[in-house]
């Protein structure tokens, strides 16, 4: 129906809505809101599940990382390099601190690995703790290797320094022996060998060549000392033989003693006279300066270095009776200035 407005204008058509429209629209709105809320709830739940799963996976990985790192630490701990270094004492190294540092690293204590349990936040905390523990194992394994190598290097440095000092002492002693043994060895080649060993020792730089040089010097020094002993024994034997020969010669002449008790010029020889006395198995003569009533003119006699005995022919007698037979007597005058003596000439 058309209605007239108050102003008398054209009629306006009336708008009427069906009664069912409003309830339907309200229901749809409720359904939309319910669907949205359900979707969000489902999304939130799904996300929580995924976060927890990720946290569990990360935590499990951290546990595995700790186990691997611990295994590597234990492997380094029993390695030959570390085992040998741990045997080195502070007296064997140049720096004693290296030994104590290795011992401290070897004694490092570690926390226990944490098991994975709890919500996502708890799992994240466990993961972080295990990750730090694995890192500590890895770091200490590397430090343990470095400490072992440092101890070994310090040991080697001290060993080399000690060897050099030992070699220097050996060279010094060898040079003194070489100088002192000049003319005192039985075999001169031993001194040549020692001289060569001293020269070669100066070329030694590392531990191996220094040890070799020390051994060579010891061997050469020993041979020189042995040669010195051999010469001393040889010289002593020669001296003993000479003394024995001299003593034998002295004993040979000791059985004859000459006494000058005659003034007979016929029995004189160069101012000496010879008297005879019978003496059992031997004749005894003692030469004395002949005493004469007249003073003989002084004479000058040149010093004699005589190797050939002087020969005199004194008159011999039997039972105080003289005859014309003579025994040839020789005067032995040593060249060393000792007292001379008479012996029968051969």
ABEGO torsion letter per residue (X at the ends): XBBBBAAGBBBBBBBBBBAAAAAAAAAAAAAAAAAAAAAAAAAAAAAAAAAAAAAAAAAAAAAAAAAAAAAAAAAAAABAAAAAAAABBAAABABAAAAAAAAAAAABBBBBBBBBBEBAAAAAAAAAAAAAAAAAAAAAAAAAAAAAAAAAAAAAAAAAAAAAAAAAAAAAAAAAAAAAABGABABAAAAAAAAAAAAAAAABABAAAAAAAAAAAAAAAAAAAAAAAAAAAAAAAAAAAAAAAAAAAAAAAAABBBBBABABAAABBGGBBBBBBBBEABBBBBBBBBBBABBBBBBBBBBBBBABBBBBBBBBBBGGBBBABBBBBBBBBBAAGBBBBBBBBX
